Every structure is written in C-alpha cells, then in structure tokens.
C-alpha cells in the first residue's frame, strides 16, 4: 500500500471531481490523505480518505476576483505564504509516496519543489500547455478585450503576486510560476477531467496528459410532459438578482417549466412566475438528467454535468476560464453565449427558444457527451495514476 496526499483548492468546483478517483484508489488499497477545510470533511471521509485541515475555512473562501487571472494568482500565493511552512512540516512527517495536486494549487506545486516528492496533476478545469503557449499570448487572450477596470485591478494583483512570490522563493528556495505555469501546473502525469475533444486544443497535448472525462456515472435520462429549463449561476458568482429577475421576465409563462437555483444567494427576488420553482440548492445532477436546456455561468463542473447528459447550454460567463468554457461550448455547437452585461429578457427568451427548437444543439451536446462517456472516468484516472506509480505492473 502506498500513501498519496491530495492537495487541492477547498472549493466545490475543484474537489467534486476528485472524490470518485480517491474512492477508487482507496478501494484498490491505497492510503489517501486529503487536505481541505471543515465544510468538506464529510465528503473527504465519505470518499474513504483521511481528512487533514488546511486551517480556518473562512481564509480559503474565494472572493469574486476583479482583476482577472492575476487576481486569482495574488489571492492564492497569499494563502501559500500563510500555510506553506506548516504544510511542509506535516508532509515531511507523513512521508507520502506521491502527491496528487490540483492544477491551480500553487502551494502544492511549491511544496513538491521543496520536498522532491513525485507528483501528478489533477485538472478540473482547462489547462494551458506551458510548452506551447507563451505568457504574452495568454495575457492577450485574458486581457486583450478586458475593460479598463479589470486591467487596472490586474496590474495591482500582478504586483502583489510578484512581491509575495519573491518572499516565498527567498525563504524556501522555490521558483514561483509565471502566468502560464501557474494555471498549467504541469507534472510528469496530468490527469484532466474532460475529454480531449472538449478541451481547448486537446489534440495538441502530448501523452503526459490523460483526458479521462468527467468523474460521473451513467444514469438514465428522464423527461416530463413539458421541456425543463434549469438556471444556476453556481455558488460563487450567484449574487445575480438582476439576472434572475430577467429570467423571470424572459421565461415566465413560457411553454416550459423552469427550476432556478440561487446557490445560496439570500437577496429576495420577489414573486416568481407560476412555471418557476426557485430553491437555494437542488440536486444538480438529478435536475440535469431531466433538463432540456441549462442556463449557467459556465463553471466546469456544471458544464460537464450538463454535456454528460447531452443538454444544450445558454452560457452567461462571469470570470476567467468560464469565458473559455463558454466559447468552447459555442464552438462545438452545444450552446450559445450571452455576454455580460446583456440581461435583455427578449434575448434570453430568444436564445432558449432557439436551443429548444434547433436539433443541431442537441446533436452538438450529444457528440460531447459521447466523448465524455468514452474517456474512462474515475476508473481510468485511478488506472493512470497507479500505472504511473508502478509502470512495471501495467
């Protein structure tokens, strides 16, 4: 039995994909220690891993980043500076055989540098290939059309990142990543939880990348008498009362039922139309197993769950990689994109009607679904990890 340590961002979107893989590794005899915060303890325990705490959960609650990807980097490197010394001491005591590190978990990749422990990357979002994409190209992609406010906040965030990174590097002898390296998180093995077909430029990645698809199990599709439209903006970008009210105006009284999940947002939306069911939280996988259209911000988890079921999407991206996901959904013919601040109810209604009436969107989503189902999922992810660890037993 080998000991693995999982270092991840304590966020639903990054952790949910990993639990089935962890459970499968444990089932095959591996000991898995998983670092997280208290809200995720029950899920870690249920996967059969040993929970270890990063610290107070509130410190790891992600803000709504206003300066694009550099804001993400600045926030995370600040966390790394706070926890790295204690994490290194615990890892030395645990002496794991290998690390499983989220592609964006900068403290995990810095810890690997210090300790020299073999590591594989677990990527729950799109990743750039740092051997192909330059920093200048990625800056252009991210900030080329960004508003002035985002650019200014991004400059401030980059300055903060560089200052903290330099302190960390001087203290621990590390080399903090640049923009591309930060979001690539490349290791000798990179397990990516989508299909090569759906990933941006997937055919350009070499065999160190294993595209295993979403870690979902097949379930039968259900359908009701009327089309079902599901609306959710996730758990971070859910403070969207104006958008939700636009959905009321656009879809109220329409020839479909609508389930709207506010994701915990507390602000009153007023009375909902009769064909709406409004809840703070729903069983998203169950709802998407019945839905005809998914209106979403384009988070990777929700997008994967929608397309796994062949459900076309209306994507309203808010931040970072959501714009990339939205563009890929549209490019592959599985949905359409509305750009903030486009909240016009008539546009929403027209887009939903188009997705319901045009079979090409269902076909586009279905092709992605086929690529997901064929990719192997959590069982293949475990296969790849164990084969990398013990190639002689492959």
C-alpha positions as CSV (number, residue, x, y, z in Angstrom):
1,X,0.0,0.0,0.0
2,X,1.3,3.4,-1.0
3,X,0.4,6.7,0.7
4,X,-0.9,9.6,-1.5
5,X,-1.6,13.1,-0.4
6,X,-4.1,15.2,-2.2
7,X,-3.5,19.0,-2.3
8,X,-6.4,20.8,-3.7
9,X,-8.3,24.1,-3.6
10,X,-11.0,23.8,-1.0
11,X,-13.8,24.7,-3.4
12,X,-16.7,22.6,-4.7
13,X,-15.7,23.0,-8.3
14,X,-12.2,21.7,-7.8
15,X,-12.9,19.0,-5.2
16,X,-16.1,17.3,-6.5
17,X,-14.3,15.7,-9.5
18,X,-11.7,14.1,-7.3
19,X,-13.9,12.2,-4.8
20,X,-14.7,9.3,-7.1
21,X,-11.0,9.0,-8.0
22,X,-10.0,9.0,-4.3
23,X,-12.6,6.4,-3.5
24,X,-11.4,4.2,-6.3
25,X,-7.8,4.5,-5.2
26,X,-8.8,3.6,-1.6
27,X,-10.8,0.6,-2.9
28,X,-7.6,-0.6,-4.7
29,X,-5.6,-0.5,-1.5
30,X,-4.1,3.0,-1.5
31,X,-3.9,5.2,1.6
32,X,-5.1,8.7,0.7
33,X,-4.7,11.7,2.9
34,X,-6.7,14.7,1.7
35,X,-6.1,18.3,2.7
36,X,-9.2,20.5,2.9
37,X,-11.3,22.7,5.2
38,X,-14.0,21.8,7.6
39,X,-17.0,22.2,5.2
40,X,-15.5,19.4,3.0
41,X,-14.6,17.0,5.8
42,X,-17.8,14.8,5.4
43,X,-17.2,14.4,1.6
44,X,-13.5,13.5,2.2
45,X,-14.5,11.0,4.8
46,X,-17.2,9.5,2.5
47,X,-14.5,9.0,-0.2
48,X,-12.5,6.9,2.3
49,X,-9.6,9.4,2.6
50,X,-8.1,10.7,5.8
51,X,-9.0,14.3,6.3
52,X,-6.3,16.9,7.2
53,X,-7.1,20.5,7.8
54,X,-5.5,23.5,6.0
55,X,-6.8,25.8,8.7
56,X,-9.8,28.0,9.2
57,X,-12.3,27.7,6.3
58,X,-13.1,31.4,6.1
59,X,-9.5,32.2,5.0
60,X,-10.0,29.9,1.9
61,X,-13.3,31.3,0.9
62,X,-12.7,32.6,-2.7
63,X,-13.5,36.2,-3.4
64,X,-15.1,37.4,-6.6
65,X,-11.8,38.3,-8.4
66,X,-12.0,41.7,-10.1
67,X,-8.6,41.7,-11.8
68,X,-8.9,38.5,-13.9
69,X,-6.4,35.7,-13.6
70,X,-3.7,37.8,-11.9
71,X,-6.2,38.4,-9.1
72,X,-6.6,34.6,-8.7
73,X,-2.8,34.2,-8.6
74,X,-2.4,37.0,-6.0
75,X,-5.0,35.5,-3.7
76,X,-3.6,32.0,-3.9
77,X,0.0,33.0,-3.4
78,X,-1.1,34.9,-0.3
79,X,-2.6,31.7,1.0
80,X,0.6,29.8,0.1
81,X,2.7,32.2,2.1
82,X,0.5,31.7,5.2
83,X,0.3,27.9,5.1
84,X,3.4,26.6,3.3
85,X,5.8,26.2,6.3
86,X,3.3,24.3,8.4
87,X,2.2,22.2,5.4
88,X,5.8,21.2,4.6
89,X,6.4,20.1,8.2
90,X,3.3,17.9,8.1
91,X,4.2,16.4,4.7
92,X,7.7,15.6,6.0
93,X,6.1,13.7,8.9
94,X,3.6,11.9,6.6
95,X,6.3,11.0,4.1
96,X,3.9,10.2,1.3
97,X,4.9,8.1,-1.7
98,X,3.3,10.6,-4.1
99,X,1.3,13.8,-4.3
100,X,-1.9,14.5,-6.3
101,X,-2.0,18.2,-6.9
102,X,-4.8,20.3,-8.4
103,X,-3.5,22.2,-11.5
104,X,-4.2,25.5,-9.7
105,X,-3.0,24.6,-6.2
106,X,0.2,26.7,-6.1
107,X,1.1,25.7,-2.6
108,X,1.0,22.1,-3.7
109,X,3.4,22.7,-6.6
110,X,5.7,24.7,-4.4
111,X,5.7,22.0,-1.8
112,X,6.7,19.5,-4.4
113,X,9.6,21.6,-5.4
114,X,10.9,21.8,-1.8
115,X,10.4,18.1,-0.9
116,X,11.1,16.4,-4.3
117,X,8.1,14.0,-3.9
118,X,6.8,12.5,-7.1
119,X,3.6,14.3,-8.1
120,X,0.8,14.1,-10.6
121,X,-1.6,16.9,-11.5
122,X,-5.4,16.6,-11.3
123,X,-7.0,19.2,-13.6
124,X,-10.7,20.0,-13.0
125,X,-10.6,23.0,-15.4
126,X,-9.0,23.7,-18.8
127,X,-5.2,23.9,-18.6
128,X,-2.7,25.7,-20.9
129,X,0.3,23.7,-22.2
130,X,3.2,25.8,-20.9
131,X,5.5,24.4,-23.6
132,X,3.3,25.8,-26.3
133,X,1.6,28.9,-25.0
134,X,3.7,31.9,-24.1
135,X,3.0,34.4,-21.3
136,X,2.4,37.1,-23.9
137,X,-0.1,35.1,-25.8
138,X,-2.0,34.2,-22.6
139,X,-2.0,37.8,-21.4
140,X,-3.5,38.8,-24.8
141,X,-6.2,36.1,-24.5
142,X,-7.2,37.0,-21.0
143,X,-6.8,40.8,-21.0
144,X,-6.9,41.8,-24.7
145,X,-10.6,42.8,-24.6
146,X,-10.9,43.3,-20.9
147,X,-12.4,46.6,-19.6
148,X,-10.2,49.2,-18.1
149,X,-11.3,48.4,-14.5
150,X,-10.2,44.8,-14.9
151,X,-6.8,45.8,-16.4
152,X,-6.0,48.2,-13.6
153,X,-7.1,45.6,-10.9
154,X,-5.0,43.0,-12.8
155,X,-1.9,45.2,-12.7
156,X,-2.3,45.7,-8.9
157,X,-2.8,42.0,-8.5
158,X,0.3,41.1,-10.5
159,X,2.4,43.4,-8.4
160,X,1.1,41.8,-5.2
161,X,1.7,38.3,-6.6
162,X,5.3,39.1,-7.5
163,X,6.1,40.6,-4.1
164,X,4.7,37.6,-2.2
165,X,6.3,35.1,-4.7
166,X,9.7,36.6,-4.2
167,X,9.4,36.4,-0.4
168,X,8.4,32.7,-0.7
169,X,11.2,31.9,-3.2
170,X,13.9,33.5,-1.0
171,X,12.6,31.6,2.1
172,X,12.1,28.2,0.6
173,X,14.4,28.2,-2.5
174,X,11.5,27.7,-4.9
175,X,10.7,29.1,-8.3
176,X,7.2,30.5,-8.3
177,X,5.3,30.0,-11.6
178,X,4.6,32.6,-14.2
179,X,1.1,33.1,-15.6
180,X,1.1,30.1,-17.9
181,X,2.9,27.8,-15.5
182,X,0.5,28.8,-12.7
183,X,-2.6,27.6,-14.5
184,X,-0.9,24.6,-16.2
185,X,0.5,23.0,-13.1
186,X,2.2,20.5,-15.3
187,X,3.8,17.4,-13.9
188,X,5.0,14.1,-15.5
189,X,1.4,12.8,-15.3
190,X,-1.5,15.2,-15.8
191,X,-5.0,13.8,-15.3
192,X,-7.6,16.1,-17.0
193,X,-11.2,15.6,-16.1
194,X,-12.6,16.3,-19.5
195,X,-12.3,14.7,-22.9
196,X,-9.6,15.5,-25.4
197,X,-12.4,16.5,-27.8
198,X,-13.9,19.1,-25.5
199,X,-10.6,20.6,-24.1
200,X,-9.3,23.6,-25.9
201,X,-6.7,22.5,-28.5
202,X,-6.9,19.0,-26.9
203,X,-5.3,17.4,-29.9
204,X,-2.1,19.4,-29.3
205,X,-1.4,17.9,-25.9
206,X,1.2,15.1,-25.6
207,X,0.7,11.7,-23.9
208,X,1.7,13.1,-20.4
209,X,-1.9,14.4,-20.4
210,X,-4.6,11.8,-19.8
211,X,-8.0,13.1,-20.7
212,X,-10.3,10.8,-18.6
213,X,-13.6,12.8,-18.9
214,X,-15.9,13.8,-16.0
215,X,-15.9,11.5,-13.0
216,X,-19.6,10.7,-13.3
217,X,-21.6,7.5,-13.5
218,X,-24.1,6.9,-16.3
219,X,-27.7,7.4,-15.3
220,X,-30.9,7.1,-17.4
221,X,-32.4,10.3,-18.9
222,X,-35.8,11.3,-17.7
223,X,-38.3,13.6,-19.5
224,X,-41.5,15.2,-18.5
225,X,-44.5,16.4,-20.4
226,X,-43.0,19.9,-20.9
227,X,-39.4,20.9,-21.5
228,X,-37.4,21.7,-18.4
229,X,-35.1,24.8,-18.3
230,X,-32.6,24.8,-15.4
231,X,-31.0,28.0,-14.3
232,X,-28.0,28.2,-12.0
233,X,-25.0,30.5,-11.5
234,X,-23.2,28.3,-9.1
235,X,-22.1,29.0,-5.5
236,X,-19.5,31.8,-6.1
237,X,-21.0,34.0,-8.8
238,X,-24.6,33.7,-7.6
239,X,-25.2,37.2,-6.4
240,X,-27.2,37.9,-9.6
241,X,-30.6,39.2,-8.6
242,X,-30.9,41.3,-11.8
243,X,-30.1,38.3,-14.0
244,X,-32.5,36.0,-12.1
245,X,-35.3,38.6,-12.5
246,X,-34.5,38.9,-16.2
247,X,-35.1,35.1,-16.3
248,X,-38.4,35.7,-14.6
249,X,-39.4,38.2,-17.3
250,X,-38.0,36.1,-20.1
251,X,-39.3,32.7,-19.3
252,X,-42.3,33.4,-17.1
253,X,-45.5,31.9,-18.6
254,X,-43.5,30.1,-21.3
255,X,-44.2,26.6,-22.7
256,X,-41.7,25.1,-20.3
257,X,-41.1,24.5,-16.6
258,X,-38.1,26.3,-15.0
259,X,-36.1,25.4,-12.0
260,X,-33.9,28.2,-10.7
261,X,-31.2,27.5,-8.1
262,X,-29.9,30.7,-6.4
263,X,-26.9,28.8,-5.0
264,X,-27.4,30.2,-1.5
265,X,-27.9,33.9,-2.6
266,X,-30.1,35.5,0.0
267,X,-31.4,38.6,-1.7
268,X,-35.2,38.5,-2.3
269,X,-36.2,38.1,-5.9
270,X,-39.8,38.8,-5.4
271,X,-42.6,36.6,-6.5
272,X,-41.6,34.0,-9.1
273,X,-43.8,33.2,-12.2
274,X,-46.1,30.2,-11.8
275,X,-44.0,28.0,-14.1
276,X,-40.8,28.6,-11.9
277,X,-39.6,26.6,-8.9
278,X,-37.0,28.6,-7.0
279,X,-34.6,26.9,-4.5
280,X,-31.4,27.9,-2.8
281,X,-29.9,24.5,-3.7
282,X,-31.0,21.5,-5.8
283,X,-29.6,18.1,-6.7
284,X,-28.0,19.4,-9.9
285,X,-27.1,16.0,-11.4
286,X,-30.7,14.8,-11.0
287,X,-32.1,18.0,-12.5
288,X,-29.7,17.9,-15.4
289,X,-30.8,14.3,-16.0
290,X,-34.3,15.8,-16.9
291,X,-33.4,19.2,-18.3
292,X,-33.8,20.3,-21.9
293,X,-31.7,23.5,-21.6
294,X,-29.2,24.6,-18.9
295,X,-28.6,28.3,-18.3
296,X,-25.3,28.7,-16.5
297,X,-22.2,30.8,-15.8
298,X,-20.1,28.1,-17.5
299,X,-18.3,26.6,-14.4
300,X,-16.5,23.4,-15.5
301,X,-18.4,21.1,-13.1
302,X,-21.9,22.2,-14.1
303,X,-20.9,22.3,-17.8
304,X,-19.5,18.8,-17.6
305,X,-22.7,17.5,-15.9
306,X,-24.9,19.2,-18.5
307,X,-23.0,18.0,-21.5
308,X,-22.6,14.5,-20.0
309,X,-26.4,14.4,-20.3
310,X,-26.4,15.9,-23.8
311,X,-28.1,19.0,-22.5
312,X,-27.5,22.2,-24.7
313,X,-26.4,25.3,-22.8
314,X,-27.1,29.0,-22.7
315,X,-23.8,30.3,-21.1
316,X,-23.5,33.6,-19.3
317,X,-19.8,33.6,-18.3
318,X,-18.7,35.8,-15.4
319,X,-14.9,35.2,-14.9
320,X,-11.7,33.7,-16.0
321,X,-12.0,30.2,-17.5
322,X,-15.8,30.5,-17.8
323,X,-15.3,32.6,-20.9
324,X,-13.1,29.8,-22.4
325,X,-15.6,27.1,-21.5
326,X,-18.5,29.2,-22.9
327,X,-16.5,29.8,-26.2
328,X,-15.8,26.0,-26.5
329,X,-19.5,25.1,-25.9
330,X,-20.5,27.5,-28.7
331,X,-17.6,26.5,-31.0
332,X,-18.7,22.8,-30.8
333,X,-22.3,23.6,-31.4
334,X,-23.6,22.7,-28.0
335,X,-25.0,26.0,-27.0
336,X,-25.0,29.8,-27.3
337,X,-23.3,32.5,-25.3
338,X,-24.6,35.8,-23.8
339,X,-22.0,38.2,-22.6
340,X,-22.3,40.4,-19.5
341,X,-24.0,42.8,-19.1
342,X,-26.5,41.6,-21.6
343,X,-29.6,41.0,-19.5
344,X,-32.3,41.8,-22.0
345,X,-35.2,39.4,-21.4
346,X,-36.1,39.2,-25.1
347,X,-32.6,38.0,-25.8
348,X,-32.8,35.3,-23.1
349,X,-36.2,34.1,-24.4
350,X,-35.0,34.0,-28.0
351,X,-31.9,32.1,-27.0
352,X,-33.8,29.5,-25.0
353,X,-36.4,29.1,-27.8
354,X,-33.5,28.6,-30.3
355,X,-31.9,25.9,-28.2
356,X,-35.2,24.1,-27.8
357,X,-36.2,24.3,-31.4
358,X,-32.9,23.6,-33.3
359,X,-31.9,19.9,-33.2
360,X,-28.3,20.9,-34.0
361,X,-27.7,22.0,-30.5
362,X,-28.8,18.7,-29.0
363,X,-26.6,16.9,-31.6
364,X,-23.6,19.1,-30.6
365,X,-24.1,18.4,-27.0
366,X,-24.6,14.7,-27.7
367,X,-21.3,14.5,-29.5
368,X,-19.5,15.9,-26.5
369,X,-21.4,13.5,-24.3
370,X,-20.2,10.6,-26.4
371,X,-16.6,11.8,-25.9
372,X,-17.1,12.0,-22.2
373,X,-18.6,8.6,-21.9
374,X,-15.8,7.0,-23.9
375,X,-13.0,8.7,-21.9
376,X,-13.0,6.3,-18.9
377,X,-13.9,8.5,-16.0
378,X,-12.6,7.9,-12.4
379,X,-11.7,4.3,-13.0
380,X,-9.3,5.2,-15.8
381,X,-8.0,8.1,-13.7
382,X,-7.1,5.6,-11.0
383,X,-5.6,3.2,-13.6
384,X,-3.4,6.0,-15.0
385,X,-2.2,7.1,-11.5
386,X,-1.3,3.6,-10.4
387,X,0.4,2.8,-13.8
388,X,2.5,5.9,-13.4
389,X,3.4,4.9,-9.9
390,X,4.2,1.3,-10.8
391,X,4.8,1.0,-14.5
392,X,6.2,-2.5,-14.2
393,X,2.7,-3.7,-13.1
394,X,0.9,-2.2,-16.1
